[in-house]
Amino acid sequence: MASTSSGSSYKEVAQRMKLIQEQQKKVVENMKKIKYKIAVLSSKGGVGKSFVTVSLAAALAVKGRKVGVFDADVHGPSVHKMLGLPTGLGLPARADGTIEPIEVPPGLKVVSVGLLLPTDETPVIWRGPLKTSAIRELLAFVDWGGIDYLLIDLPPGTGDEQLTIAQLIPQLTGVILVTIPSEVSKSVVLKAAAFARKLNVPIIGIVENMTYFECPDGSKHYIFGKGAAKEIAEQFNIPYLGEIPIDPRIREANDAGKIFFLEYPDSKASKAFLSIAEKVMEIVEKQGGAQAGQGAQ
């Protein structure tokens, strides 16, 4: 009886390993169709990483690039809501087993676990292996349709999701770090930078969100501190991509499911994202990622 049970268990494990290998091959094939794969990382929650991801994606699209956004935050997906997509909308599946991303203006293709959950209140109570499996399957079966950029919004930390993306995606173009000016955020984001360097993933640069608040009279107030991102850039020898000022309309747009960058194109924050997009394009396209690689040595 024990022998039968053991044999059955071995067969199940073997089948499972074969399935994983097949999915990993599909990930490699799928990712080869995408020119640039960029993960957005912070390690610190509450710094506006998803907002930066969505805004940068929109700016790249406006600059004429075909862009996809993959929300890899399994426990707290929010990208879909910022783009006006309701939780539970679903993802279209084709007869050949591939999955079609949802497309929103300005031509962004979006995939998020949030689109597969029934309600906003539904918790995802998954351990590491299940999260890894979900991310791997989405990377393997989503048909991005030959996009130029895939921006991957990672959750805070340096755990399962981050390792999965870094290890599964062949020739990951690099990571963009996001921080706010506070010392607390700086100390945590330093871990993200060290994480990328340890895994030999290029650091494309760093973005500082919530840098200052500007009053109607033009005076600037550095509410959360000053200089953290530039210090990290100097320490790791990586580009300082830019700073995003505090704007109350950002929260309003995010809550309403509207892309701030498109709603307020003349704002300083939107102009900053255009500049950041241009710098990212310069680094990964014209310089072939060479400058980004400096931070990962």
Secondary structure, DSSP 8 states (H G I E B T S, - for coil): -HHHHHHHHHHHHHHHHHHHHHHHHHHHHHHHT-SEEEEEE-SSTTS-HHHHHHHHHHHHHHTT--EEEEE--SSS--HHHHTT--TT----B-TTS-B--EEETTTEEEEEGGGGSSSTT------HHHHHHHHHHHHHHB---S-SEEEEE--SSSSHHHHHHHHHSTT--EEEEEE-SSHHHHHHHHHHHHHHHHTT--EEEEEEEEEEEE-TTS-EE-TT-S-HHHHHHHHHT--EEEEEEE-HHHHHHHHHT--HHHH-TTSHHHHHHHHHHHHHHIIIIISTTHHHHGGG-
